[in-house]
Amino acid sequence: MKVVINDKPQETSAKTVAELAKELGLSNQSAIAIAIDEQVISRSSWATFALTENATVLIIRAAQGG
C-alpha cells in the first residue's frame, strides 16, 4: 500500500503501525513518536492500529541538545 512518511511517498507491506516501525527499523528504538493522519499513536497501540491507503505518517525522534 502507499503511505506518505515524513512528506515522502513510500510503498509498504505493513498493515499496522508496529509492522511499519519494524519495517523501518524503529521498533527497538526508544524516543520515537509516530502520528498517523495527525493523531499520535501510543506505542501500546502500535500493534493494533491499522494503516490505511494514503495515510500520512509522521515519525519524530527525540534528540538531546541545547
N, C-alpha and C positions, 0 to 999 in steps of 0.2 A: 504494500500500500504506500501511497505517497503521503508524506508529512513535511512540515516545514520546521526545521530545527535551527533555532537562533538565526532566523531570516534566510536560511538556505534550504531549498527543496531537497528532499532525500527520500530514497526508497528504503523501506524496511519490511521485514517479515514479522516483526514484533506485533503481538496482539494486545499486550498490556504495557504499562509503564515499566514494570520490573523487567520484562523481556527487552524493552528498548534500552534500559540502563545497562543490562548485561551485554547487549549487542554493541553498545558504545564504550564498554569497558569502565562503566561508572558504578556498577553495583557494589563493589567493595570499598569505594571511596567515601569518606565522611565529608561533611561540609558541602554537600551538594543539595540544591533545591531544584525541583522540576515543576514547572507550571504548564498546564495544558489549556489552551484557549483562555488564558488569563486567570486560571484557577490553580492556585498552588496545591499540589497533591502531597499529602503527608507520606513519609516513607512507609508507614504501616499500611497504606492503601495502594502502594505501587503494584502489588501482585494481583489486585482485583480491579484496578481502574483500567478500563478498556480504551484503547486508542481507536480513533475513527479516521477515515479517509480525509486528507487535507487538514488534519489537526495542526494547530500552531503550538509548537513545543519550545519552551524557554528553559534553558539549563543555566543555572547560576552556580558558580563555585566561589565559596568564601575564601578570602585571602587576607593574610596579615599585612600590615604595613601602616604607614602613618603619613 
